């Protein structure tokens, strides 16, 4: 079976640049998991994890936000997985960029 053209079959447009979709087997749930990296130098928007149904792809991501939370002048990258397609505009409104 070929993967859907734009990640999830219900999506009408491709995901933002830098976002990779993984189509899982029929027996697996959820069927699509998004993988992407975000970079920013502001406080990490934890609320977006809930909104995107996202989690850190590795333990270093969680450690990074704890280590850099008070040091706004340092830009850092966090790798995430999510069940929803991330909103490029929403991440940017918090001062974070989805990387290519």
Secondary structure, DSSP 8 states (H G I E B T S, - for coil): ----TTSSTT-SS---TT-EEEE--TTSSSSEEEEEEEEESS---HHHHHHTTEEESSHHHHHHHHHHTT-TTS-EEEEEEESS---HHHHHHTTEEE--
